[in-house]
Amino acid sequence: MRNPFESRAQALNGPSQDLVPVTPADDTDLAQVAVALFVETAGTIAFMSVKGELRSVKVGDFSILPVGVRQVQASGTTASGIHAFMVT
């Protein structure tokens, strides 16, 4: 099978290489920084940005949150079905 990602330079504005389920946790970083989050069920997402700032935003069903995220907090997160867009 041909893999279009093999010869492509990784870019933040292109397609991600993986979509990883996220289990919110107050003291655990994601395996790598996500370039965005996808949320299946509406609610609030409490997260730590790539800059280390704690943020909280309300999102609707099937939302994409286009921000670099290093951690999704359990405290304050009511949204569910959260997935991280990963570049590498």
N, CA and C atoms as a LAMMPS dump frame, in Angstrom:
ITEM: TIMESTEP
0
ITEM: NUMBER OF ATOMS
264
ITEM: BOX BOUNDS ff ff ff
-5.0000000000000000e+02 5.0000000000000000e+02
-5.0000000000000000e+02 5.0000000000000000e+02
-5.0000000000000000e+02 5.0000000000000000e+02
ITEM: ATOMS id mol type element x y z
1 1 1 N 0.84 -1.172 0
2 1 2 C 0 0 0
3 1 3 C 0.891 1.243 0
4 2 1 N 0.577 2.179 -0.823
5 2 2 C 1.301 3.445 -0.891
6 2 3 C 1.003 4.28 0.356
7 3 1 N 2.04 4.874 0.953
8 3 2 C 1.873 5.713 2.143
9 3 3 C 2.233 7.146 1.791
10 4 1 N 1.251 8.04 1.653
11 4 2 C 1.541 9.424 1.254
12 4 3 C 2.303 10.213 2.317
13 5 1 N 2.414 9.695 3.53
14 5 2 C 3.127 10.409 4.595
15 5 3 C 4.629 10.14 4.572
16 6 1 N 5.069 9.094 3.875
17 6 2 C 6.48 8.707 3.894
18 6 3 C 7.418 9.807 3.419
19 7 1 N 7.091 10.469 2.352
20 7 2 C 8 11.472 1.79
21 7 3 C 7.552 12.899 2.089
22 8 1 N 6.622 13.041 2.979
23 8 2 C 6.063 14.362 3.274
24 8 3 C 6.673 14.935 4.552
25 9 1 N 7.065 16.203 4.466
26 9 2 C 7.539 16.895 5.672
27 9 3 C 6.346 17.112 6.593
28 10 1 N 6.552 16.878 7.869
29 10 2 C 5.461 17.058 8.822
30 10 3 C 5.183 18.541 9.013
31 11 1 N 3.924 18.9 8.96
32 11 2 C 3.526 20.3 9.105
33 11 3 C 2.357 20.399 10.075
34 12 1 N 2.319 21.491 10.83
35 12 2 C 1.221 21.691 11.767
36 12 3 C -0.09 22.032 11.066
37 13 1 N -0.018 22.53 9.847
38 13 2 C -1.239 22.928 9.146
39 13 3 C -1.742 21.85 8.19
40 14 1 N -1.121 20.689 8.204
41 14 2 C -1.559 19.599 7.347
42 14 3 C -2.307 18.561 8.155
43 15 1 N -2.58 17.423 7.541
44 15 2 C -3.298 16.381 8.278
45 15 3 C -2.42 15.784 9.374
46 16 1 N -3.061 15.388 10.451
47 16 2 C -2.311 14.728 11.523
48 16 3 C -2.01 13.302 11.089
49 17 1 N -1.071 12.672 11.778
50 17 2 C -0.718 11.3 11.445
51 17 3 C -1.467 10.297 12.305
52 18 1 N -2.072 10.772 13.39
53 18 2 C -2.82 9.862 14.252
54 18 3 C -3.837 10.645 15.071
55 19 1 N -4.873 9.96 15.501
56 19 2 C -5.913 10.506 16.362
57 19 3 C -5.993 9.565 17.561
58 20 1 N -5.568 10.058 18.74
59 20 2 C -5.387 9.215 19.914
60 20 3 C -6.435 9.541 20.979
61 21 1 N -7.132 8.529 21.511
62 21 2 C -8.085 8.78 22.594
63 21 3 C -7.373 9.36 23.815
64 22 1 N -8.046 10.285 24.499
65 22 2 C -7.473 10.949 25.671
66 22 3 C -8.299 10.609 26.901
67 23 1 N -7.62 10.189 27.962
68 23 2 C -8.244 10.022 29.266
69 23 3 C -7.79 11.192 30.129
70 24 1 N -8.698 12.109 30.475
71 24 2 C -8.294 13.261 31.283
72 24 3 C -7.655 12.836 32.603
73 25 1 N -6.577 13.526 32.966
74 25 2 C -5.863 13.255 34.215
75 25 3 C -5.173 14.538 34.663
76 26 1 N -5.309 14.863 35.944
77 26 2 C -4.759 16.117 36.451
78 26 3 C -3.239 16.137 36.539
79 27 1 N -2.616 14.987 36.582
80 27 2 C -1.166 14.968 36.803
81 27 3 C -0.386 14.208 35.738
82 28 1 N -1.008 13.944 34.588
83 28 2 C -0.334 13.18 33.54
84 28 3 C -0.381 13.929 32.219
85 29 1 N 0.793 14.196 31.666
86 29 2 C 0.871 14.809 30.341
87 29 3 C 0.504 13.785 29.275
88 30 1 N 0.066 14.268 28.117
89 30 2 C -0.124 13.394 26.969
90 30 3 C 1.243 12.833 26.567
91 31 1 N 1.26 11.744 25.829
92 31 2 C 2.523 11.141 25.393
93 31 3 C 3.355 12.132 24.583
94 32 1 N 2.696 12.997 23.843
95 32 2 C 3.333 14.101 23.125
96 32 3 C 2.314 15.218 23.02
97 33 1 N 2.775 16.405 22.72
98 33 2 C 1.872 17.553 22.611
99 33 3 C 0.944 17.353 21.416
100 34 1 N -0.348 17.529 21.656
101 34 2 C -1.344 17.427 20.586
102 34 3 C -1.43 18.763 19.862
103 35 1 N -1.646 18.727 18.551
104 35 2 C -1.802 19.966 17.788
105 35 3 C -3.24 20.457 17.811
106 36 1 N -4.169 19.593 18.237
107 36 2 C -5.586 19.953 18.348
108 36 3 C -6.296 18.824 19.088
109 37 1 N -7.513 19.115 19.537
110 37 2 C -8.364 18.096 20.152
111 37 3 C -9.657 17.974 19.364
112 38 1 N -10.178 16.765 19.292
113 38 2 C -11.499 16.509 18.734
114 38 3 C -12.368 16.029 19.882
115 39 1 N -13.581 16.581 20.002
116 39 2 C -14.483 16.245 21.101
117 39 3 C -15.796 15.732 20.531
118 40 1 N -16.2 14.539 20.948
119 40 2 C -17.442 13.951 20.461
120 40 3 C -18.673 14.513 21.166
121 41 1 N -18.606 14.662 22.495
122 41 2 C -19.768 15.084 23.27
123 41 3 C -19.503 16.401 23.982
124 42 1 N -20.396 17.348 23.812
125 42 2 C -20.247 18.71 24.327
126 42 3 C -19.983 18.762 25.822
127 43 1 N -19.339 19.836 26.225
128 43 2 C -19.058 20.075 27.637
129 43 3 C -17.9 21.037 27.771
130 44 1 N -17.266 20.999 28.906
131 44 2 C -16.109 21.853 29.169
132 44 3 C -14.844 21.009 29.097
133 45 1 N -13.807 21.576 28.5
134 45 2 C -12.491 20.942 28.505
135 45 3 C -11.556 21.837 29.297
136 46 1 N -10.972 21.272 30.345
137 46 2 C -9.936 21.952 31.12
138 46 3 C -8.611 21.354 30.665
139 47 1 N -7.67 22.208 30.247
140 47 2 C -6.425 21.683 29.696
141 47 3 C -5.25 22.602 30.009
142 48 1 N -4.051 22.04 29.847
143 48 2 C -2.832 22.828 29.931
144 48 3 C -2.324 23.006 28.506
145 49 1 N -2.136 24.257 28.114
146 49 2 C -1.671 24.546 26.76
147 49 3 C -0.2 24.185 26.613
148 50 1 N 0.265 24.192 25.39
149 50 2 C 1.668 23.907 25.118
150 50 3 C 2.577 24.917 25.825
151 51 1 N 2.061 26.1 26.127
152 51 2 C 2.828 27.121 26.842
153 51 3 C 2.786 26.936 28.36
154 52 1 N 2.025 25.93 28.837
155 52 2 C 1.957 25.662 30.268
156 52 3 C 0.866 26.419 30.998
157 53 1 N -0.044 27.036 30.263
158 53 2 C -1.156 27.785 30.857
159 53 3 C -2.373 26.882 31.029
160 54 1 N -3.038 26.959 32.179
161 54 2 C -4.28 26.214 32.393
162 54 3 C -5.434 27.003 31.802
163 55 1 N -6.222 26.348 30.989
164 55 2 C -7.358 26.973 30.302
165 55 3 C -8.593 26.09 30.46
166 56 1 N -9.759 26.696 30.284
167 56 2 C -11.018 25.967 30.331
168 56 3 C -11.951 26.576 29.291
169 57 1 N -12.458 25.739 28.395
170 57 2 C -13.357 26.231 27.349
171 57 3 C -14.537 25.278 27.188
172 58 1 N -15.667 25.848 26.809
173 58 2 C -16.855 25.058 26.507
174 58 3 C -16.859 24.765 25.013
175 59 1 N -17.181 23.516 24.671
176 59 2 C -17.221 23.106 23.27
177 59 3 C -18.523 22.361 22.995
178 60 1 N -18.937 22.379 21.745
179 60 2 C -20.143 21.67 21.326
180 60 3 C -19.826 20.253 20.881
181 61 1 N -20.865 19.504 20.549
182 61 2 C -20.691 18.157 20.008
183 61 3 C -19.841 18.211 18.744
184 62 1 N -18.973 17.243 18.588
185 62 2 C -18.14 17.074 17.393
186 62 3 C -17.307 18.317 17.076
187 63 1 N -16.693 18.876 18.117
188 63 2 C -15.878 20.088 17.97
189 63 3 C -14.405 19.757 17.801
190 64 1 N -13.719 20.639 17.097
191 64 2 C -12.262 20.599 17.01
192 64 3 C -11.742 21.838 17.714
193 65 1 N -10.843 21.638 18.649
194 65 2 C -10.22 22.727 19.402
195 65 3 C -8.782 22.861 18.886
196 66 1 N -8.524 23.848 18.015
197 66 2 C -7.212 23.963 17.362
198 66 3 C -6.181 24.699 18.21
199 67 1 N -5.709 24.034 19.26
200 67 2 C -4.707 24.636 20.143
201 67 3 C -3.756 23.53 20.602
202 68 1 N -2.496 23.88 20.761
203 68 2 C -1.516 22.916 21.256
204 68 3 C -1.816 22.564 22.706
205 69 1 N -1.954 21.277 22.996
206 69 2 C -2.347 20.81 24.331
207 69 3 C -1.329 19.797 24.837
208 70 1 N -0.854 20.012 26.065
209 70 2 C 0.072 19.035 26.661
210 70 3 C -0.607 18.155 27.692
211 71 1 N -1.766 18.616 28.233
212 71 2 C -2.454 17.845 29.267
213 71 3 C -3.941 18.201 29.256
214 72 1 N -4.812 17.188 29.384
215 72 2 C -6.246 17.412 29.555
216 72 3 C -6.558 17.072 31.007
217 73 1 N -7.053 18.05 31.737
218 73 2 C -7.323 17.913 33.169
219 73 3 C -8.619 17.138 33.412
220 74 1 N -8.608 16.258 34.412
221 74 2 C -9.836 15.571 34.821
222 74 3 C -10.742 16.553 35.57
223 75 1 N -10.126 17.36 36.45
224 75 2 C -10.888 18.354 37.21
225 75 3 C -11.363 19.447 36.262
226 76 1 N -12.663 19.603 36.168
227 76 2 C -13.219 20.656 35.326
228 76 3 C -13.6 20.206 33.927
229 77 1 N -13.209 19.006 33.517
230 77 2 C -13.569 18.51 32.186
231 77 3 C -14.863 17.713 32.276
232 78 1 N -15.871 18.173 31.523
233 78 2 C -17.15 17.458 31.462
234 78 3 C -17.416 16.902 30.066
235 79 1 N -16.69 17.394 29.076
236 79 2 C -16.823 16.863 27.716
237 79 3 C -16.309 15.43 27.702
238 80 1 N -16.762 14.658 26.721
239 80 2 C -16.283 13.274 26.63
240 80 3 C -16.016 12.903 25.171
241 81 1 N -15.404 11.753 25.012
242 81 2 C -15.019 11.345 23.667
243 81 3 C -13.93 12.252 23.126
244 82 1 N -12.924 12.514 23.942
245 82 2 C -11.851 13.447 23.576
246 82 3 C -10.721 12.675 22.895
247 83 1 N -10.255 13.222 21.778
248 83 2 C -9.167 12.612 21.005
249 83 3 C -8.148 13.689 20.672
250 84 1 N -6.865 13.308 20.672
251 84 2 C -5.786 14.245 20.375
252 84 3 C -5.272 14.02 18.952
253 85 1 N -5.145 15.103 18.192
254 85 2 C -4.517 15.06 16.88
255 85 3 C -3.002 15.068 17.091
256 86 1 N -2.311 14.056 16.584
257 86 2 C -0.862 13.943 16.748
258 86 3 C -0.164 14.063 15.399
259 87 1 N 0.943 14.802 15.389
260 87 2 C 1.687 14.996 14.149
261 87 3 C 2.722 13.889 13.951
262 88 1 N 3.381 13.456 15.015
263 88 2 C 4.384 12.389 14.844
264 88 3 C 3.992 11.182 15.651
